[in-house]
Amino acid sequence: MCMAYTLLMTYTIAVEGLQKSYGANPALTGVDLHVPKGSVHALLGPNGAGKSTTVKVLATLVAPDAGRVVVAGHDVTEEPAAVRRVISLTGQHAAVDEVLTGRENLVMMARLRHASRAEARAAADRLLARFDLLDAADRRVGTYSGGTARRLDIALSLVGEPQVLFLDEPTTGLDPRSRRDVWAAVEELAGSGVTVLLTTQYLEEADRLADRITVLAGGEVAAEGTADELKSRIGGETVQLVLPDAAALSAALTAVDGRARIDEAGLSLHVTTDGSAAAVRDLLALMAARDVPVERIAVHRPSLDDVFLALTGPRGVVAA
C-alpha cells in the first residue's frame, strides 16, 4: 500500500519530513503535520519559523526539497493540478475588488470557475447568506469595514467548494469585533466539514479555534497537541503574589529560593504550583513565617503565551 493512500485513510493533510531551503538558508528542516478532515489546525511560531513556507508548499506555490506532502489524497509534487482543484488559499490581506459590490465579486469568481450565469448567481446568494453579508451585498466593497471585507474574502475562497482551506493570518489588522466575526465564520466552516489550516500570531485565536496546534520554531516542530496539552507541558498553575513594595518583593523571592518569575513593575511574584489548595496554603504560610506582607493573590492557568515563550525562546529559537 502506497504511503499517500495510507496517510489519506486518516488525514486530509499529511506531511512527513518536509524540508525546504532558499539558497543556503533552511526554512523547514523536517516538519511532520497531520490534520484530520473537518478540523481546524493552527500553525504557531515567530516570524521566520516556517509557517508561511509550509502553507506555500501545501498550496503547491513552492516545491519541497524533501519529504512527502499529501493533501486530500493527492501528492503535491506528483499531482499539483489535482491539489489545486480541492484547496483554497486566503492570504494575509483581503483579495477583493473594491470597485465591485460583494455580490459582483462572488459572481465574478464563480464565472471564472466556469459556472453558468444562473449557477454563479445561486452560489453568490448562498455564500452571502452563509456569511451574513446580505445587507452589504449590493454595496461597493470599498465601503466595507475590515471585518466585513475579510468575511467576503473567505466567502470568495469557498466558491469552488474546496475540501481544504488555508488561512494565512486571516485577522491581521482587524479590530476585536471584526476578529470575532471572522472566528465565527471559521468555526462554521469546520462544522460543515471543511478542513482548515490556520497560521496565526494571535495566540488567543489559536486557543479559541484550533482542535490541535503545531508550534514551529527555527523551521522545525517544537511541539504539537491540543491547547490544554501544550499548556500542561510547562507545569501547573501559577500563583501570583502582589507585594506592597520592592523590599517585600525581594524578601518573597528569597523565601522561595529564587524559584519564581518576578514582575518588578507590578511588584508581583509568580510561583508555579500544582494548582492545589494545599500548595497555595503552604505558599502563604511560608510568606507569613518570613514576615513577608502579601497584599493579594491570584491563581492563573498557563496560557498559550506562556507556552509560546517557553518553546520558542526570546528570538524564535527552540528552547532547551
ChimeraX attribute file (.defattr): number of C-alpha atoms within 10 A of each C-alpha:
attribute: neighborCount
match mode: 1-to-1
recipient: residues
	/A:1	5
	/A:2	6
	/A:3	11
	/A:4	18
	/A:5	14
	/A:6	12
	/A:7	20
	/A:8	19
	/A:9	11
	/A:10	13
	/A:11	21
	/A:12	23
	/A:13	24
	/A:14	25
	/A:15	22
	/A:16	16
	/A:17	15
	/A:18	21
	/A:19	23
	/A:20	23
	/A:21	15
	/A:22	9
	/A:23	7
	/A:24	6
	/A:25	8
	/A:26	13
	/A:27	22
	/A:28	27
	/A:29	19
	/A:30	16
	/A:31	20
	/A:32	18
	/A:33	19
	/A:34	18
	/A:35	22
	/A:36	18
	/A:37	19
	/A:38	19
	/A:39	23
	/A:40	24
	/A:41	26
	/A:42	29
	/A:43	27
	/A:44	27
	/A:45	28
	/A:46	21
	/A:47	14
	/A:48	15
	/A:49	24
	/A:50	25
	/A:51	27
	/A:52	18
	/A:53	21
	/A:54	23
	/A:55	20
	/A:56	17
	/A:57	19
	/A:58	28
	/A:59	22
	/A:60	19
	/A:61	13
	/A:62	15
	/A:63	16
	/A:64	21
	/A:65	14
	/A:66	15
	/A:67	15
	/A:68	18
	/A:69	25
	/A:70	25
	/A:71	27
	/A:72	22
	/A:73	21
	/A:74	22
	/A:75	22
	/A:76	24
	/A:77	17
	/A:78	11
	/A:79	14
	/A:80	17
	/A:81	13
	/A:82	15
	/A:83	23
	/A:84	19
	/A:85	13
	/A:86	18
	/A:87	24
	/A:88	23
	/A:89	20
	/A:90	21
	/A:91	16
	/A:92	16
	/A:93	16
	/A:94	19
	/A:95	15
	/A:96	19
	/A:97	15
	/A:98	16
	/A:99	13
	/A:100	16
	/A:101	20
	/A:102	30
	/A:103	25
	/A:104	20
	/A:105	23
	/A:106	29
	/A:107	25
	/A:108	19
	/A:109	20
	/A:110	23
	/A:111	17
	/A:112	11
	/A:113	12
	/A:114	12
	/A:115	17
	/A:116	13
	/A:117	13
	/A:118	11
	/A:119	14
	/A:120	23
	/A:121	18
	/A:122	15
	/A:123	21
	/A:124	26
	/A:125	17
	/A:126	14
	/A:127	20
	/A:128	22
	/A:129	12
	/A:130	14
	/A:131	18
	/A:132	15
	/A:133	19
	/A:134	17
	/A:135	9
	/A:136	18
	/A:137	20
	/A:138	13
	/A:139	17
	/A:140	17
	/A:141	23
	/A:142	15
	/A:143	13
	/A:144	16
	/A:145	12
	/A:146	20
	/A:147	22
	/A:148	19
	/A:149	24
	/A:150	25
	/A:151	25
	/A:152	29
	/A:153	22
	/A:154	26
	/A:155	23
	/A:156	26
	/A:157	21
	/A:158	24
	/A:159	21
	/A:160	17
	/A:161	16
	/A:162	16
	/A:163	20
	/A:164	28
	/A:165	25
	/A:166	22
	/A:167	22
	/A:168	23
	/A:169	20
	/A:170	25
	/A:171	25
	/A:172	14
	/A:173	13
	/A:174	15
	/A:175	12
	/A:176	11
	/A:177	10
	/A:178	19
	/A:179	20
	/A:180	16
	/A:181	17
	/A:182	22
	/A:183	18
	/A:184	14
	/A:185	18
	/A:186	24
	/A:187	17
	/A:188	14
	/A:189	20
	/A:190	19
	/A:191	13
	/A:192	11
	/A:193	13
	/A:194	23
	/A:195	27
	/A:196	29
	/A:197	23
	/A:198	25
	/A:199	26
	/A:200	23
	/A:201	17
	/A:202	15
	/A:203	18
	/A:204	12
	/A:205	18
	/A:206	24
	/A:207	17
	/A:208	12
	/A:209	21
	/A:210	23
	/A:211	17
	/A:212	22
	/A:213	26
	/A:214	27
	/A:215	23
	/A:216	28
	/A:217	28
	/A:218	21
	/A:219	26
	/A:220	23
	/A:221	23
	/A:222	19
	/A:223	19
	/A:224	18
	/A:225	15
	/A:226	17
	/A:227	21
	/A:228	14
	/A:229	13
	/A:230	23
	/A:231	20
	/A:232	15
	/A:233	13
	/A:234	15
	/A:235	15
	/A:236	17
	/A:237	20
	/A:238	21
	/A:239	23
	/A:240	20
	/A:241	24
	/A:242	21
	/A:243	22
	/A:244	16
	/A:245	15
	/A:246	14
	/A:247	12
	/A:248	19
	/A:249	24
	/A:250	17
	/A:251	18
	/A:252	26
	/A:253	20
	/A:254	13
	/A:255	17
	/A:256	14
	/A:257	9
	/A:258	13
	/A:259	13
	/A:260	17
	/A:261	14
	/A:262	19
	/A:263	13
	/A:264	12
	/A:265	7
	/A:266	13
	/A:267	17
	/A:268	26
	/A:269	23
	/A:270	21
	/A:271	21
	/A:272	20
	/A:273	17
	/A:274	13
	/A:275	16
	/A:276	10
	/A:277	10
	/A:278	11
	/A:279	14
	/A:280	19
	/A:281	11
	/A:282	11
	/A:283	18
	/A:284	17
	/A:285	13
	/A:286	15
	/A:287	20
	/A:288	12
	/A:289	10
	/A:290	13
	/A:291	13
	/A:292	20
	/A:293	18
	/A:294	18
	/A:295	11
	/A:296	11
	/A:297	15
	/A:298	11
	/A:299	16
	/A:300	13
	/A:301	16
	/A:302	19
	/A:303	18
	/A:304	19
	/A:305	13
	/A:306	14
	/A:307	21
	/A:308	25
	/A:309	17
	/A:310	15
	/A:311	24
	/A:312	22
	/A:313	15
	/A:314	12
	/A:315	12
	/A:316	19
	/A:317	19
	/A:318	22
	/A:319	14
	/A:320	7
